[in-house]
Amino acid sequence: MTQAYCVKCRKKVEIKDPKKVTMKNGRPATKGVCPSCSTGVYRIGK
């Protein structure tokens, strides 16, 4: 599973419902939701 930093919880969390996205500049990223507080989290890279 992919981890991302949740700003609201102030810790690294496993991404819930991860989706692969491509940013405007062509770099890959992963977008999802924090499992504990339902805040959107974003991870740049594979």
ABEGO torsion letter per residue (X at the ends): XBBBBBAAAGBBBBBBGBBBBBBAAGBBBBBBBBAAAGBBBBBBEX
